[in-house]
Amino acid sequence: MSWDIAGMPIGATIGLRGVIWFTDGSGISSARGAAGPDGQFDLTVRPISGNGPRGQVRGQRHPDGSIEVRMNGTGCSHVDTVLPPGATRT
């Protein structure tokens, strides 16, 4: 899967919005959620084309830029990983 998520400050939180897609082209999904000032985030993922992933993504962005990710749902069931700083693919 590849990701393109952008953030916009909304008070003390950051609104998150973007897309997640399978690199084989089988589907794309919208992702929406929020991140707190401590770096913890929660996204809801819903298919918008093809057989895109569906579920919840929760995690933590660390001060070094790495991102701890926990995904649960169809197409991303029980995936736990750490993305290095700057990574956009799981």
N, CA, C and O atoms as CSV, one atom per row, in Angstrom:
chain,resi,resn,atom,element,x,y,z
A,1,MET,N,N,0.831,-1.181,0.000
A,1,MET,CA,C,0.000,0.000,0.000
A,1,MET,C,C,0.873,1.240,0.000
A,1,MET,O,O,1.952,1.259,0.591
A,2,SER,N,N,0.392,2.269,-0.668
A,2,SER,CA,C,1.032,3.583,-0.633
A,2,SER,C,C,0.061,4.584,-0.039
A,2,SER,O,O,-1.153,4.387,-0.067
A,3,TRP,N,N,0.612,5.655,0.496
A,3,TRP,CA,C,-0.173,6.657,1.209
A,3,TRP,C,C,0.148,8.053,0.697
A,3,TRP,O,O,1.265,8.319,0.254
A,4,ASP,N,N,-0.832,8.937,0.759
A,4,ASP,CA,C,-0.613,10.374,0.563
A,4,ASP,C,C,-1.590,11.081,1.497
A,4,ASP,O,O,-2.749,11.297,1.142
A,5,ILE,N,N,-1.122,11.440,2.687
A,5,ILE,CA,C,-1.962,12.029,3.732
A,5,ILE,C,C,-1.450,13.430,4.043
A,5,ILE,O,O,-0.252,13.633,4.239
A,6,ALA,N,N,-2.360,14.386,4.086
A,6,ALA,CA,C,-2.012,15.768,4.419
A,6,ALA,C,C,-2.692,16.159,5.727
A,6,ALA,O,O,-3.744,15.623,6.077
A,7,GLY,N,N,-2.083,17.093,6.440
A,7,GLY,CA,C,-2.642,17.564,7.707
A,7,GLY,C,C,-2.923,19.050,7.686
A,7,GLY,O,O,-2.213,19.824,7.042
A,8,MET,N,N,-3.988,19.447,8.412
A,8,MET,CA,C,-4.346,20.855,8.554
A,8,MET,C,C,-4.691,21.118,10.015
A,8,MET,O,O,-5.567,20.455,10.571
A,9,PRO,N,N,-4.015,22.079,10.644
A,9,PRO,CA,C,-4.307,22.379,12.049
A,9,PRO,C,C,-5.765,22.802,12.258
A,9,PRO,O,O,-6.305,23.628,11.522
A,10,ILE,N,N,-6.383,22.209,13.285
A,10,ILE,CA,C,-7.739,22.557,13.696
A,10,ILE,C,C,-7.693,22.662,15.213
A,10,ILE,O,O,-7.880,21.665,15.910
A,11,GLY,N,N,-7.447,23.850,15.723
A,11,GLY,CA,C,-7.290,24.011,17.172
A,11,GLY,C,C,-6.066,23.257,17.651
A,11,GLY,O,O,-4.974,23.411,17.104
A,12,ALA,N,N,-6.255,22.438,18.681
A,12,ALA,CA,C,-5.140,21.681,19.257
A,12,ALA,C,C,-4.856,20.386,18.498
A,12,ALA,O,O,-3.867,19.712,18.787
A,13,THR,N,N,-5.703,20.027,17.533
A,13,THR,CA,C,-5.498,18.798,16.775
A,13,THR,C,C,-5.123,19.135,15.333
A,13,THR,O,O,-5.143,20.296,14.923
A,14,ILE,N,N,-4.784,18.105,14.582
A,14,ILE,CA,C,-4.483,18.245,13.159
A,14,ILE,C,C,-5.437,17.343,12.406
A,14,ILE,O,O,-5.439,16.128,12.606
A,15,GLY,N,N,-6.256,17.937,11.533
A,15,GLY,CA,C,-7.144,17.150,10.680
A,15,GLY,C,C,-6.318,16.459,9.609
A,15,GLY,O,O,-5.463,17.084,8.980
A,16,LEU,N,N,-6.567,15.179,9.399
A,16,LEU,CA,C,-5.834,14.386,8.415
A,16,LEU,C,C,-6.780,13.946,7.313
A,16,LEU,O,O,-7.919,13.560,7.573
A,17,ARG,N,N,-6.293,14.007,6.077
A,17,ARG,CA,C,-7.119,13.628,4.940
A,17,ARG,C,C,-6.204,13.212,3.798
A,17,ARG,O,O,-5.146,13.808,3.593
A,18,GLY,N,N,-6.612,12.191,3.057
A,18,GLY,CA,C,-5.813,11.771,1.919
A,18,GLY,C,C,-6.306,10.479,1.315
A,18,GLY,O,O,-7.467,10.103,1.475
A,19,VAL,N,N,-5.405,9.796,0.614
A,19,VAL,CA,C,-5.743,8.544,-0.058
A,19,VAL,C,C,-4.721,7.463,0.296
A,19,VAL,O,O,-3.561,7.741,0.598
A,20,ILE,N,N,-5.197,6.233,0.247
A,20,ILE,CA,C,-4.366,5.040,0.423
A,20,ILE,C,C,-4.718,4.117,-0.736
A,20,ILE,O,O,-5.896,3.902,-1.019
A,21,TRP,N,N,-3.706,3.569,-1.412
A,21,TRP,CA,C,-4.002,2.703,-2.543
A,21,TRP,C,C,-3.073,1.508,-2.562
A,21,TRP,O,O,-1.965,1.530,-2.026
A,22,PHE,N,N,-3.581,0.447,-3.215
A,22,PHE,CA,C,-2.761,-0.742,-3.427
A,22,PHE,C,C,-1.862,-0.484,-4.622
A,22,PHE,O,O,-2.330,-0.006,-5.655
A,23,THR,N,N,-0.589,-0.789,-4.498
A,23,THR,CA,C,0.368,-0.499,-5.564
A,23,THR,C,C,0.140,-1.349,-6.815
A,23,THR,O,O,0.693,-1.044,-7.872
A,24,ASP,N,N,-0.669,-2.417,-6.711
A,24,ASP,CA,C,-0.983,-3.205,-7.907
A,24,ASP,C,C,-2.152,-2.616,-8.697
A,24,ASP,O,O,-2.560,-3.181,-9.712
A,25,GLY,N,N,-2.697,-1.475,-8.237
A,25,GLY,CA,C,-3.773,-0.793,-8.945
A,25,GLY,C,C,-5.157,-1.375,-8.711
A,25,GLY,O,O,-6.102,-0.994,-9.401
A,26,SER,N,N,-5.306,-2.288,-7.757
A,26,SER,CA,C,-6.596,-2.952,-7.550
A,26,SER,C,C,-7.613,-2.112,-6.795
A,26,SER,O,O,-8.797,-2.450,-6.798
A,27,GLY,N,N,-7.192,-1.026,-6.146
A,27,GLY,CA,C,-8.160,-0.202,-5.438
A,27,GLY,C,C,-7.527,0.984,-4.751
A,27,GLY,O,O,-6.336,1.004,-4.441
A,28,ILE,N,N,-8.391,1.991,-4.522
A,28,ILE,CA,C,-7.977,3.216,-3.837
A,28,ILE,C,C,-9.036,3.563,-2.798
A,28,ILE,O,O,-10.221,3.294,-2.999
A,29,SER,N,N,-8.612,4.155,-1.696
A,29,SER,CA,C,-9.520,4.494,-0.603
A,29,SER,C,C,-9.243,5.895,-0.091
A,29,SER,O,O,-8.126,6.404,-0.194
A,30,SER,N,N,-10.284,6.512,0.465
A,30,SER,CA,C,-10.101,7.790,1.148
A,30,SER,C,C,-9.739,7.505,2.600
A,30,SER,O,O,-10.161,6.502,3.175
A,31,ALA,N,N,-8.960,8.393,3.173
A,31,ALA,CA,C,-8.567,8.279,4.574
A,31,ALA,C,C,-8.829,9.623,5.241
A,31,ALA,O,O,-8.377,10.660,4.757
A,32,ARG,N,N,-9.564,9.604,6.356
A,32,ARG,CA,C,-9.862,10.835,7.099
A,32,ARG,C,C,-9.729,10.563,8.577
A,32,ARG,O,O,-10.077,9.487,9.061
A,33,GLY,N,N,-9.216,11.560,9.293
A,33,GLY,CA,C,-9.077,11.401,10.724
A,33,GLY,C,C,-8.409,12.600,11.350
A,33,GLY,O,O,-8.499,13.717,10.841
A,34,ALA,N,N,-7.730,12.355,12.474
A,34,ALA,CA,C,-7.109,13.447,13.216
A,34,ALA,C,C,-5.887,12.942,13.969
A,34,ALA,O,O,-5.759,11.758,14.282
A,35,ALA,N,N,-4.990,13.890,14.248
A,35,ALA,CA,C,-3.806,13.614,15.061
A,35,ALA,C,C,-3.789,14.590,16.221
A,35,ALA,O,O,-4.162,15.753,16.072
A,36,GLY,N,N,-3.357,14.114,17.368
A,36,GLY,CA,C,-3.242,14.964,18.546
A,36,GLY,C,C,-1.866,15.595,18.632
A,36,GLY,O,O,-0.965,15.235,17.875
A,37,PRO,N,N,-1.698,16.534,19.550
A,37,PRO,CA,C,-0.406,17.198,19.715
A,37,PRO,C,C,0.716,16.241,20.148
A,37,PRO,O,O,1.896,16.555,19.989
A,38,ASP,N,N,0.347,15.086,20.689
A,38,ASP,CA,C,1.337,14.095,21.110
A,38,ASP,C,C,1.788,13.179,19.969
A,38,ASP,O,O,2.641,12.315,20.173
A,39,GLY,N,N,1.217,13.364,18.756
A,39,GLY,CA,C,1.597,12.558,17.604
A,39,GLY,C,C,0.724,11.347,17.364
A,39,GLY,O,O,0.870,10.685,16.336
A,40,GLN,N,N,-0.190,11.031,18.290
A,40,GLN,CA,C,-1.088,9.901,18.072
A,40,GLN,C,C,-2.142,10.277,17.044
A,40,GLN,O,O,-2.639,11.403,17.040
A,41,PHE,N,N,-2.486,9.327,16.165
A,41,PHE,CA,C,-3.479,9.600,15.129
A,41,PHE,C,C,-4.420,8.421,14.932
A,41,PHE,O,O,-4.132,7.293,15.332
A,42,ASP,N,N,-5.550,8.718,14.305
A,42,ASP,CA,C,-6.586,7.732,14.007
A,42,ASP,C,C,-7.198,8.111,12.666
A,42,ASP,O,O,-7.633,9.247,12.479
A,43,LEU,N,N,-7.235,7.161,11.728
A,43,LEU,CA,C,-7.817,7.387,10.407
A,43,LEU,C,C,-8.880,6.340,10.120
A,43,LEU,O,O,-8.718,5.171,10.472
A,44,THR,N,N,-9.964,6.755,9.483
A,44,THR,CA,C,-10.965,5.836,8.955
A,44,THR,C,C,-10.726,5.728,7.456
A,44,THR,O,O,-10.631,6.740,6.762
A,45,VAL,N,N,-10.628,4.500,6.961
A,45,VAL,CA,C,-10.299,4.243,5.563
A,45,VAL,C,C,-11.504,3.603,4.878
A,45,VAL,O,O,-12.019,2.584,5.336
A,46,ARG,N,N,-11.957,4.222,3.756
A,46,ARG,CA,C,-13.119,3.723,3.012
A,46,ARG,C,C,-12.804,3.656,1.526
A,46,ARG,O,O,-12.244,4.604,0.976
A,47,PRO,N,N,-13.155,2.543,0.856
A,47,PRO,CA,C,-12.887,2.414,-0.576
A,47,PRO,C,C,-13.642,3.473,-1.392
A,47,PRO,O,O,-14.786,3.811,-1.088
A,48,ILE,N,N,-12.979,3.985,-2.429
A,48,ILE,CA,C,-13.644,4.906,-3.359
A,48,ILE,C,C,-13.550,4.420,-4.800
A,48,ILE,O,O,-14.264,4.920,-5.670
A,49,SER,N,N,-12.667,3.439,-5.065
A,49,SER,CA,C,-12.539,2.898,-6.416
A,49,SER,C,C,-11.959,1.495,-6.339
A,49,SER,O,O,-11.022,1.245,-5.581
A,50,GLY,N,N,-12.510,0.589,-7.117
A,50,GLY,CA,C,-12.005,-0.781,-7.128
A,50,GLY,C,C,-12.170,-1.442,-5.774
A,50,GLY,O,O,-13.146,-1.201,-5.063
A,51,ASN,N,N,-11.215,-2.269,-5.430
A,51,ASN,CA,C,-11.248,-3.026,-4.176
A,51,ASN,C,C,-10.258,-2.414,-3.185
A,51,ASN,O,O,-9.345,-3.095,-2.718
A,52,GLY,N,N,-10.439,-1.118,-2.862
A,52,GLY,CA,C,-9.534,-0.433,-1.946
A,52,GLY,C,C,-9.661,-0.932,-0.518
A,52,GLY,O,O,-10.667,-1.544,-0.159
A,53,PRO,N,N,-8.645,-0.673,0.300
A,53,PRO,CA,C,-8.689,-1.090,1.698
A,53,PRO,C,C,-9.804,-0.389,2.477
A,53,PRO,O,O,-10.207,0.723,2.138
A,54,ARG,N,N,-10.294,-1.053,3.521
A,54,ARG,CA,C,-11.338,-0.522,4.397
A,54,ARG,C,C,-10.958,-0.857,5.828
A,54,ARG,O,O,-10.553,-1.982,6.122
A,55,GLY,N,N,-11.090,0.126,6.726
A,55,GLY,CA,C,-10.821,-0.163,8.129
A,55,GLY,C,C,-10.344,1.049,8.903
A,55,GLY,O,O,-10.671,2.188,8.572
A,56,GLN,N,N,-9.563,0.783,9.943
A,56,GLN,CA,C,-9.033,1.813,10.836
A,56,GLN,C,C,-7.514,1.754,10.821
A,56,GLN,O,O,-6.922,0.674,10.799
A,57,VAL,N,N,-6.897,2.914,10.833
A,57,VAL,CA,C,-5.450,3.020,10.977
A,57,VAL,C,C,-5.200,3.880,12.212
A,57,VAL,O,O,-5.658,5.019,12.295
A,58,ARG,N,N,-4.478,3.325,13.152
A,58,ARG,CA,C,-4.111,4.069,14.364
A,58,ARG,C,C,-2.602,4.026,14.479
A,58,ARG,O,O,-1.955,3.085,14.020
A,59,GLY,N,N,-2.053,5.055,15.095
A,59,GLY,CA,C,-0.613,5.034,15.233
A,59,GLY,C,C,-0.057,6.220,15.967
A,59,GLY,O,O,-0.776,6.979,16.617
A,60,GLN,N,N,1.259,6.362,15.847
A,60,GLN,CA,C,2.010,7.382,16.564
A,60,GLN,C,C,3.133,7.878,15.672
A,60,GLN,O,O,3.936,7.086,15.178
A,61,ARG,N,N,3.190,9.190,15.465
A,61,ARG,CA,C,4.338,9.799,14.786
A,61,ARG,C,C,5.332,10.206,15.864
A,61,ARG,O,O,4.988,10.937,16.793
A,62,HIS,N,N,6.570,9.726,15.733
A,62,HIS,CA,C,7.607,9.972,16.732
A,62,HIS,C,C,8.433,11.206,16.365
A,62,HIS,O,O,8.463,11.608,15.202
A,63,PRO,N,N,9.103,11.808,17.349
A,63,PRO,CA,C,9.902,13.017,17.092
A,63,PRO,C,C,10.947,12.862,15.980
A,63,PRO,O,O,11.298,13.846,15.329
A,64,ASP,N,N,11.450,11.639,15.754
A,64,ASP,CA,C,12.453,11.436,14.701
A,64,ASP,C,C,11.820,11.330,13.303
A,64,ASP,O,O,12.532,11.187,12.309
A,65,GLY,N,N,10.468,11.403,13.231
A,65,GLY,CA,C,9.773,11.319,11.953
A,65,GLY,C,C,9.286,9.927,11.602
A,65,GLY,O,O,8.538,9.768,10.636
A,66,SER,N,N,9.689,8.910,12.359
A,66,SER,CA,C,9.186,7.559,12.106
A,66,SER,C,C,7.724,7.481,12.553
A,66,SER,O,O,7.280,8.243,13.412
A,67,ILE,N,N,6.987,6.539,11.948
A,67,ILE,CA,C,5.559,6.408,12.230
A,67,ILE,C,C,5.243,4.955,12.556
A,67,ILE,O,O,5.466,4.060,11.741
A,68,GLU,N,N,4.729,4.737,13.741
A,68,GLU,CA,C,4.258,3.421,14.160
A,68,GLU,C,C,2.807,3.296,13.710
A,68,GLU,O,O,1.985,4.152,14.036
A,69,VAL,N,N,2.478,2.231,12.957
A,69,VAL,CA,C,1.160,2.087,12.338
A,69,VAL,C,C,0.530,0.762,12.731
A,69,VAL,O,O,1.189,-0.278,12.720
A,70,ARG,N,N,-0.764,0.806,13.082
A,70,ARG,CA,C,-1.565,-0.389,13.348
A,70,ARG,C,C,-2.809,-0.318,12.470
A,70,ARG,O,O,-3.633,0.583,12.632
A,71,MET,N,N,-2.950,-1.264,11.539
A,71,MET,CA,C,-4.076,-1.270,10.604
A,71,MET,C,C,-4.962,-2.474,10.866
A,71,MET,O,O,-4.474,-3.588,11.054
A,72,ASN,N,N,-6.263,-2.243,10.877
A,72,ASN,CA,C,-7.237,-3.318,11.025
A,72,ASN,C,C,-8.370,-3.094,10.047
A,72,ASN,O,O,-8.905,-1.989,9.947
A,73,GLY,N,N,-8.736,-4.144,9.323
A,73,GLY,CA,C,-9.850,-4.055,8.392
A,73,GLY,C,C,-9.604,-4.893,7.161
A,73,GLY,O,O,-8.612,-5.616,7.072
A,74,THR,N,N,-10.524,-4.789,6.205
A,74,THR,CA,C,-10.441,-5.539,4.960
A,74,THR,C,C,-9.298,-4.996,4.110
A,74,THR,O,O,-9.247,-3.800,3.825
A,75,GLY,N,N,-8.399,-5.858,3.714
A,75,GLY,CA,C,-7.274,-5.452,2.881
A,75,GLY,C,C,-6.091,-4.940,3.669
A,75,GLY,O,O,-5.019,-4.726,3.101
A,76,CYS,N,N,-6.260,-4.738,4.973
A,76,CYS,CA,C,-5.136,-4.270,5.810
A,76,CYS,C,C,-5.265,-4.883,7.198
A,76,CYS,O,O,-4.949,-4.249,8.205
A,77,SER,N,N,-5.733,-6.117,7.234
A,77,SER,CA,C,-6.057,-6.761,8.495
A,77,SER,C,C,-4.836,-7.026,9.368
A,77,SER,O,O,-3.913,-7.742,8.981
A,78,HIS,N,N,-4.858,-6.441,10.531
A,78,HIS,CA,C,-3.868,-6.707,11.579
A,78,HIS,C,C,-2.424,-6.515,11.116
A,78,HIS,O,O,-1.562,-7.352,11.386
A,79,VAL,N,N,-2.171,-5.425,10.428
A,79,VAL,CA,C,-0.813,-5.081,10.017
A,79,VAL,C,C,-0.261,-4.095,11.030
A,79,VAL,O,O,-0.843,-3.030,11.239
A,80,ASP,N,N,0.844,-4.432,11.656
A,80,ASP,CA,C,1.558,-3.542,12.575
A,80,ASP,C,C,2.956,-3.343,12.004
A,80,ASP,O,O,3.667,-4.313,11.743
A,81,THR,N,N,3.351,-2.093,11.810
A,81,THR,CA,C,4.665,-1.820,11.237
A,81,THR,C,C,5.172,-0.465,11.687
A,81,THR,O,O,4.410,0.340,12.222
A,82,VAL,N,N,6.437,-0.211,11.474
A,82,VAL,CA,C,7.033,1.087,11.729
A,82,VAL,C,C,7.613,1.601,10.422
A,82,VAL,O,O,8.455,0.946,9.808
A,83,LEU,N,N,7.159,2.783,9.995
A,83,LEU,CA,C,7.678,3.392,8.784
A,83,LEU,C,C,8.834,4.319,9.146
A,83,LEU,O,O,8.705,5.136,10.058
A,84,PRO,N,N,9.954,4.204,8.448
A,84,PRO,CA,C,11.071,5.114,8.738
A,84,PRO,C,C,10.727,6.549,8.324
A,84,PRO,O,O,9.785,6.746,7.556
A,85,PRO,N,N,11.447,7.535,8.802
A,85,PRO,CA,C,11.167,8.926,8.424
A,85,PRO,C,C,11.107,9.091,6.903
A,85,PRO,O,O,11.999,8.648,6.179
A,86,GLY,N,N,10.028,9.744,6.435
A,86,GLY,CA,C,9.852,10.017,5.011
A,86,GLY,C,C,9.192,8.927,4.202
A,86,GLY,O,O,8.877,9.151,3.033
A,87,ALA,N,N,8.966,7.740,4.780
A,87,ALA,CA,C,8.366,6.628,4.040
A,87,ALA,C,C,6.893,6.904,3.752
A,87,ALA,O,O,6.205,7.527,4.561
A,88,THR,N,N,6.412,6.439,2.600
A,88,THR,CA,C,5.004,6.586,2.225
A,88,THR,C,C,4.394,5.252,1.795
A,88,THR,O,O,3.340,5.228,1.158
A,89,ARG,N,N,5.044,4.158,2.137
A,89,ARG,CA,C,4.583,2.842,1.700
A,89,ARG,C,C,4.745,1.823,2.818
A,89,ARG,O,O,5.768,1.805,3.502
A,90,THR,N,N,3.724,0.963,3.008
A,90,THR,CA,C,3.819,-0.111,3.998
A,90,THR,C,C,4.131,-1.410,3.327
A,90,THR,O,O,4.251,-2.437,3.995
